[in-house]
């Protein structure tokens, strides 16, 4: 599950308690400016968890220094059952958006710095890289301490298979492919569409994943007719329970290791999460284990 920093602490905690120990693996907090900082939300929620991993996924590589990220990660890992940290080039960072080489270098520096912290926990956190592009996916796969590639708005099984093949070609068949599509359960698509129009230009951008969805970047920026349907089909899990189950299952069959249900979830996030827990996840667990 992933939550945006526009949610207040009470909502974040209610969502965390709802999914803790119910076949959910981790809780991600987006690190998007200008919302609440993901590190703060993660450390605030962590002491209440019994099984759920938690952490900021993904942090722009140039937002904090590697030493700061390592210290936060070590502290979070002493509070939670397990910590996760994702690093990306950086949405909403403008000219400070990192290059591919910078992401790889800074992830290595974070891991090295973490190893020098004497008060870190005996359990090891999981480090991910966030990207939808093949070049950074290949580069991240070269780092054996990177445990997963997180892809925002990945709901297209054909593109999921494409990324899975790229990862496997590097020899890292153990590397997790984590699809984090925007999710909205229910018949009302207004909130999902609002989120897609707002986020996709920055999170997905003029990328191979957008092209695979059949969307021209200029058409996206111009809100051209037909773009909405393609976004919902290829970049989100939206609709009734059966639709979300089938689309999630298609992603898993295409090689996705984890489905991370993302923003906006629904008009009432806690209610939406309960529906995912009770009506979507059990069906996926029954089929895929």
HELIX and SHEET records of a PDB file:
HELIX    1   1 UNK A    9  UNK A   19  1                                  11    
HELIX    2   2 UNK A   38  UNK A   46  1                                   9    
HELIX    3   3 UNK A   66  UNK A   79  1                                  14    
HELIX    4   4 UNK A   94  UNK A   96  5                                   3    
HELIX    5   5 UNK A  100  UNK A  115  1                                  16    
HELIX    6   6 UNK A  134  UNK A  141  1                                   8    
HELIX    7   7 UNK A  157  UNK A  169  1                                  13    
HELIX    8   8 UNK A  190  UNK A  203  1                                  14    
HELIX    9   9 UNK A  208  UNK A  212  1                                   5    
HELIX   10  10 UNK A  217  UNK A  221  1                                   5    
HELIX   11  11 UNK A  227  UNK A  235  1                                   9    
HELIX   12  12 UNK A  241  UNK A  253  1                                  13    
HELIX   13  13 UNK A  269  UNK A  275  1                                   7    
HELIX   14  14 UNK A  276  UNK A  280  3                                   5    
HELIX   15  15 UNK A  281  UNK A  288  1                                   8    
SHEET    1   A 3 UNK A   2  UNK A   3  0                                        
SHEET    2   A 3 UNK A  26  UNK A  29  1                                        
SHEET    3   A 3 UNK A  53  UNK A  56  1                                        
SHEET    1   B 6 UNK A  59  UNK A  60  0                                        
SHEET    2   B 6 UNK A  84  UNK A  88  1                                        
SHEET    3   B 6 UNK A 126  UNK A 130  1                                        
SHEET    4   B 6 UNK A 146  UNK A 152  1                                        
SHEET    5   B 6 UNK A 176  UNK A 180  1                                        
SHEET    6   B 6 UNK A 258  UNK A 259  1                                        
SHEET    1   C 3 UNK A 236  UNK A 239  0                                        
SHEET    2   C 3 UNK A 182  UNK A 185  1                                        
SHEET    3   C 3 UNK A 262  UNK A 265  1                                        
END                                                                             
